[in-house]
Amino acid sequence: MDFALRSPLAGFTGSLPAIPDLPPALATVGALGRIQADRGGVSGGTAKAGQARLGRVFHRRDLCEREKGGAGVGKTKRGKGTKLMAMADGAGAPIAIHAASASPHEVTLAQDTIEQRFTDDTPERLIGDLAYDSDPLDATLAEQGIELIAPHRENRSRPATQDGRILRRYRRRWKVERLFAWLQNFRRLVVRYEYHVENFLGFVHLGCMLILLRRYF
């Protein structure tokens, strides 16, 4: 009955046709990180189509496995990665940052790191670990007025160039390790997600700026 006109309706309403543009059922994330369509929502064909369309994409993130690519990515024992070189002053503040592929040795990247420093003056001393035990690097830095302080390796065959008095300063090397610990407090810098190494290096510079602001201002 039509309660407004107090008269019977003209006819019975038929069933509504199915709307083909309905969204698929609410998707749920499976145990393996894949999006699976709800089986109780739509018919099998629509669920399969929705699952194929959504695939392995979740919240604008591509979850497909692929090799890490881009500039500044090299092979390591654990896969592929980027090596981050840094220089710190006596207080542990960053004065130079350089990002490069993980394949080259640190000795070959030392000069590039010095050239990427934030200050105009070159450092008087450069303290490194066993990896910097290199006579060619020592001679190159000596020409620039930089004294290299690094302990010798046990299997060194050439005569020693440093004695215990100089190596006393090696105890201060922990400050550069603390700098890396400060940088790793920023989750954006722990894992490189940027394809271009310049973009990743820009985030590292931003982290260094925050460290300097918190320390001196």
Secondary structure by P-SEA (a helix, b strand, c coil): cccccccccccccccccccccccccbbbbccccccccccccccaaaaaaaaaaaccccccccccccccccccbbbcccccbbbbbbcccccccccbbbbbbcccccccaaaaaaaaccccccccccccccccccaaaaaaaaaacbbbbbbbcccccccccccccccccccccaaaaaaaaaaaccccccccccccaaaaaaaaaaaaaaaaaaccc
